[in-house]
Amino acid sequence: MPEAFDPYRVLEVDPEASDDAVKAAYRRLARRYHPDLAAEPDAASKMAIVNRAWEMLGEPAKRARYDRDRRLGRENPGYEPPAPATPSPAPRAPEPPPEQVSSDWTSGRSSVGGGYDDSMREPDGLGAAGKPPGRPSGSVLNFGRYAGWSLGEIARKDIDYIEWLDRTPIGRPFRDELDVLLRKAGRRESATTEATQRRGLYRRR
């Protein structure tokens, strides 16, 4: 009957040795048998044995488990230590389908099911808001739900959209017009008020 593998014997330490002593013994043997440093022809196989012993004793929890099984084996001949439990992989949650986004995001159209959903556009090519109400003023948009509307018309109907457009990169060409409309609607302080408030921050009292 082959003799059981004894990591303490491999690392040449006493079973009562401290964790630091076990670690020092492993390092000493690793320097001796490391294939890149050792001249012995069987250094690689000896290093593998040393690594196996370190795997069993290197972590306190693993060493305590080995010591327990070793003690039970001596007290009960024929005792077989239980095989380490292999945790079953956690079930993977189903991945959500990739979000489908239209490459033409400014058009007011959304890509659904591989095609385009034209529910956001009117038959005549205008945006979802339909025909402009009249009295145009300012630049006319050629994208989005208000395609075909002037900025003045949009401001009278939906000032929140003007604020949104002012914050987005696509609104940069209209920044000056948007600024005037937002100040007129009271959504932004006038230039004079802002300048007065800035001066007031540092005014002596």
C-alpha positions in Angstrom: 0.0 0.0 0.0 1.6 3.3 -1.0 2.4 5.8 1.8 0.0 8.8 2.0 1.4 12.1 0.8 2.7 14.1 3.8 3.2 17.8 3.0 5.0 18.4 6.3 7.6 15.8 5.4 8.0 17.3 1.9 8.5 20.8 3.3 10.8 19.3 6.0 8.9 21.0 8.9 7.3 19.7 12.1 3.5 19.5 12.1 3.6 21.8 15.1 5.6 24.5 13.2 4.1 28.0 12.9 2.7 29.3 9.7 5.7 31.5 9.3 8.0 28.5 9.6 6.1 26.6 7.0 6.3 29.6 4.6 10.0 30.0 5.2 10.5 26.3 4.5 8.6 26.5 1.2 10.6 29.5 0.0 13.8 27.8 0.8 12.8 24.7 -1.1 11.4 26.7 -4.0 14.8 28.4 -4.4 16.5 25.1 -4.4 14.3 23.3 -6.9 13.1 26.1 -9.1 13.7 24.9 -12.7 15.3 28.3 -13.7 17.8 28.2 -10.8 18.4 24.5 -10.0 21.1 22.4 -11.8 19.4 19.1 -10.9 17.8 17.3 -13.8 14.7 16.3 -11.8 14.2 19.8 -10.3 10.9 20.4 -12.1 9.3 17.2 -10.7 10.6 18.0 -7.2 9.3 21.6 -7.5 5.9 20.2 -8.4 5.9 18.1 -5.2 6.9 21.1 -3.1 4.1 23.2 -4.7 1.6 20.5 -3.9 2.6 20.5 -0.3 2.4 24.3 -0.2 -1.1 24.1 -1.7 -2.2 22.0 1.2 -0.5 24.0 4.0 -0.1 27.5 2.6 -3.5 28.9 3.7 -4.6 28.6 7.3 -8.0 27.2 6.5 -6.6 24.5 4.2 -3.9 23.6 6.7 -6.5 23.3 9.5 -8.6 21.0 7.3 -5.5 18.8 6.5 -4.5 18.6 10.2 -8.0 17.6 11.2 -8.1 14.8 8.5 -4.6 13.7 9.5 -5.6 13.4 13.1 -8.8 11.5 12.3 -6.9 9.2 10.0 -4.5 8.3 12.8 -7.3 7.8 15.3 -9.5 5.7 12.9 -7.6 3.4 10.6 -9.2 3.2 7.2 -10.6 6.8 7.5 -10.9 8.4 4.1 -11.0 12.2 4.1 -14.0 13.6 2.2 -13.4 14.9 -1.3 -13.5 18.6 -1.5 -16.9 19.8 -2.7 -16.9 21.4 -6.1 -19.3 24.3 -6.0 -21.8 24.2 -8.8 -21.8 27.2 -11.0 -24.4 29.8 -10.3 -27.2 29.8 -12.9 -26.6 32.6 -15.4 -29.4 35.1 -15.8 -30.6 35.4 -19.3 -29.0 38.3 -21.1 -31.4 41.1 -22.2 -31.7 41.6 -25.9 -29.4 44.3 -27.2 -31.0 47.7 -27.3 -31.9 48.7 -30.9 -31.2 52.4 -31.5 -31.6 54.1 -34.8 -28.4 55.4 -36.3 -30.4 58.4 -37.5 -31.3 59.6 -34.0 -32.1 63.1 -35.1 -34.9 62.1 -37.4 -37.5 61.2 -34.9 -37.5 57.6 -36.1 -36.7 54.5 -34.1 -35.3 51.2 -35.3 -37.5 48.3 -34.2 -37.2 44.7 -35.2 -34.5 45.5 -37.8 -36.7 48.0 -39.7 -37.8 51.6 -39.1 -41.0 52.5 -37.2 -42.5 55.5 -39.0 -45.0 56.1 -36.2 -42.9 59.1 -35.1 -43.2 60.8 -38.5 -46.0 62.3 -40.5 -46.7 61.1 -44.1 -45.4 64.4 -45.6 -42.0 64.0 -43.9 -42.6 66.3 -40.9 -41.8 65.3 -37.4 -44.3 63.7 -35.0 -45.6 67.1 -33.9 -47.1 67.5 -37.3 -47.4 70.8 -39.3 -46.1 74.0 -37.7 -48.7 76.2 -36.3 -47.7 79.3 -38.2 -45.9 82.6 -37.5 -42.5 81.2 -38.1 -39.5 83.0 -36.5 -35.9 81.9 -36.5 -34.1 78.8 -37.8 -36.2 75.9 -39.0 -35.3 72.4 -37.8 -34.9 69.5 -40.2 -34.8 66.8 -37.5 -36.6 65.4 -34.5 -40.3 65.6 -33.6 -40.4 69.3 -34.6 -38.9 68.9 -38.1 -40.3 71.7 -40.2 -40.9 74.0 -37.3 -39.1 77.2 -36.6 -37.4 77.7 -33.2 -39.9 80.5 -32.4 -42.9 78.2 -33.0 -41.4 75.5 -30.9 -40.7 78.0 -28.1 -44.4 79.1 -28.0 -45.5 75.4 -27.8 -42.8 73.5 -25.9 -40.2 75.6 -24.1 -38.8 72.4 -22.4 -37.8 71.1 -25.8 -35.9 74.4 -26.4 -34.1 73.9 -23.1 -33.2 70.3 -24.0 -32.0 71.4 -27.4 -29.8 74.0 -25.8 -28.1 71.3 -23.7 -27.4 68.9 -26.6 -24.6 68.9 -29.1 -27.0 69.0 -32.0 -28.3 72.4 -30.7 -24.9 74.1 -30.9 -25.6 75.8 -34.3 -28.6 77.4 -32.8 -27.1 78.3 -29.4 -27.5 82.1 -29.8 -31.1 81.8 -30.9 -31.9 79.4 -28.1 -30.3 81.7 -25.6 -32.6 84.6 -26.6 -35.7 82.4 -26.5 -34.9 81.0 -23.1 -34.2 84.5 -21.7 -37.5 85.8 -23.2 -39.4 82.9 -21.6 -37.8 83.6 -18.2 -35.9 80.3 -18.2 -32.6 82.2 -18.0 -31.5 85.4 -16.4 -30.8 88.3 -18.7 -27.2 89.2 -19.5 -27.4 92.4 -17.4 -28.8 90.6 -14.3 -26.1 87.9 -14.6 -23.4 90.6 -14.8 -24.8 92.4 -11.8 -25.0 89.2 -9.7 -21.4 88.4 -10.7 -20.2 91.8 -9.5 -22.3 91.5 -6.4 -20.3 88.4 -5.3 -17.2 90.5 -4.8 -18.7 93.8 -3.9 -17.5 95.4 -0.6 -20.2 95.7 2.1 
